[in-house]
Amino acid sequence: MSKEETLMLKLLSLLIVFTLVILTGCEAKQTDLLPLATPMPTSGKLAPELIITASASIANLNSKIDDIEIASEALQRKISFNVYLPPGYDAGKQYPVLYSMYGYGGTRNYIFGSMGLDQVTDRLIKAGSINPLIIVSPDYGNSFGVNTKPGQGVNPGSVDEGSYEDYLIKELIPYVDSHYSTAPAKESRYIGGFSMGGYAALFLGFSHPELFSKIGGHSASIWDYSVNDEYAGQRDWLYPTEALRNLRDPFRLADTRSLGSVQVYLDAGESDGLAVVDEKLYNLLKAKQIPAEWHTSPGGHATSYWSSHFEDYLNFYSGKTKIPATHQEIWKFQTDGRISSTPLVYNDSLIFGSDDHKLYSVNESSGQAQWSFEADSSIRSNPQSSGDLIIFQSNAGTVYAVNATSGKRKWSFATTVQQGEQDQWDYYDSSASIDKDTVYIGSADHNVYALNALSGTEIWHYKASGAVKSTPVYDDNSVYFGDWEGSLYALDKKTGVKQWTFATEPNGRHKAIQSTPALHDGVIYLAGRNFKLYAILASSGKQLWELTTPAWVASPIYVNGVIYVGNSNGNFVEAVDAKSGISIWKFFTKGNVLSAPLFDKDQLIFGSGYAYEGTQNEDYLYTIDAASGQLTWKISTDKIHSAAAINHDVIYYTGFDQALHAIK
């Protein structure tokens, strides 16, 4: 026997042993539902079941996507689907499964290709935010996931007819359960989809509540025969008779079927024409006492909207966090005006301003007023303390110092403000930044002032190009602030002489800097309305990096090498590496995040609040893990545009409901 023949014989022996080991391992995995489909070998490759078993037998630190083709008896043809295996997939464990359904005109590759669901899932699993899961993206044409026959309804010209429900329910699910390490009970099986896929998920989930525990309709294409109905041709094809409508319409199924303990997640963008109809389904589910939630936020019927909410969807399907009911309001103090002033903890008091022109001192234990001081206009700055003085600014541009114990005025300093509010989203005035006996504060009269903290007398002032709503920050030598025209300034702290300016690039009409910069170790982290976050050298004004975001950027904070910052219409809080400007994670909310988060005990505490008055949105006070961006808990609130405060483990926040709240 030649050397070549001997080598080939050894390789063949190894292959046989490896195959026997694999097949032996497969025998341990059984299912009550036998698959009707049979795997189809592909040219030059092992049969699909052999490929799957080999990949599943060794835990991989990276995720993997299998592209499988089977012969479907229900459809009488070959059909394909993709299977996402999570990082660390282990054949010895059982995983929940999400069936993710694409929208009209899509393919199985859309979910993991164009949308990138696998990348977000990888990140959340590695961060420990969600439980590892398998995700299946099946091809099902433009079938809406139902069983149809030619001539049963008028084909609008682009739909696919056939026994797709039978394929998905009787063939695909058993195949996945018999070839992968799944937890085959309904409690670990979920289905969700986008647009047409949202309809398919609702139809299949409501038709087979014995198979699914969670159902997601993300901008679901459903109909209620109202003027809001879109794609009526597809509707009439699906519902050619009342009998078929009763079998296929999610409204009819929700109204007539016993759905048991199934949980339903519905959402749509505010500018999506389907939002009205989807919310009607939510209202029906709630009336039927079926566990359901409804979410809406800025966005349309588009991939960009869905992908921006992947974290929400995955937390619904496979999230680890259960929101505790332990955080409750212990008292509320009511004022007569909306509040965008962050409360100051001073001894045993909370001190804050309101649009009712008053500065309040409230006892932290009882929630009762200790004193109030009436200013000349709304108070939208954050009060600061200097010894026994509380220093703040009114919207009319008057800087006040009052006694912290009595609330009596010590001094005031008037600036010449022609227009307090620069636009309808101008919620904040510059707050005092106090260095020993010197107060640095900006004004809408375009000036930054240095004042004596004890007397209120002016030391110097510097005139900028626009209104100064930004709160100054300082180091040993300089004072830094932004103005309404989009420039960052560095001034000599003692003289007020300009050292340098950094002009940001406007984003159309968006250019103002209203946020407070974060300053750490010689670097200024600056956020603006021009949709950008910057890192700038304090010594020279040289830009180190910039990060472009979807909307206005709120005041950042620096903690342990990470910048934490909110975003307005992006509806998220983001963690950014301070050295590189690279995003670490995003936590998506249901409303704008316009103020800085509070860092406490490795948690971030912040509120959301939609920026447009007269609108209704889901707003919350959130606490999330700073390392992972994972939700810890949240409570429903009115709009919050101010930062929270904490003392003795009690969280204090103010809102547009005109109140100061204490939460524990």
Buried (B, 14 or more C-beta within 10 A) or exposed (E): EEEEEEEEEEEEEEEEEEBEEBEEBBEEBEBEBEBBBBBBEEEEEBEBBBBBBBBBBEEBEEBBBBBBBBBBBBBEEEBBBBBBBBBBBBBEEBBBBBBBBBBBEBBBBBBBBEBBBBEBBBBBBBBEBBBBBBBBBBBBBBBBBBBBEEEBBEBBEEBBBBBBBBBBBBBBBBBBBBBBBBBBEBEBBBBBBBBBBBBBBBBBBBBBBEBBBBBBBBBBBBBBEEEEBEBEBBBEBBBBEEEBBEBBBBBBBBBEBEBEEBBBBBBBBBEBBBBBBBBBBBEBBBEBEBBBBBBBBBBBBBBEBBBBBBBBBBBBBBBEBEEEEEBEEEBEBEBEBBBBBBBBBBEBBBBBBBBBBBBBBBBBEEBEBBBBBEBBBBBBBBBBBBEEBBBBBBBBBBBBBBBBBEBEEBBBBBBEBEEBBBEEBBBBBBBBBBBEEBBBBBBBBBBBBBBBBBEBEEBBBBEBBBBBBBBBBBBEEBBBBBBBBBBBBBBBBEEBEEBBBBEBEBBEEBBBBBBBBBBBEEBBBBBBBBBBBBBBBBBEBEEBBBBEBBBBBBBBBBBEEBBBBBBBBBBBBBBBBBEEBEBBBBBBBBBBBBBBBBBBEEBBBBBBBBBEEEEEBBBBBBBBBBBBBBBBBBBEBBBBBBBBBBBEEBBBBBBBBBBBBBBE
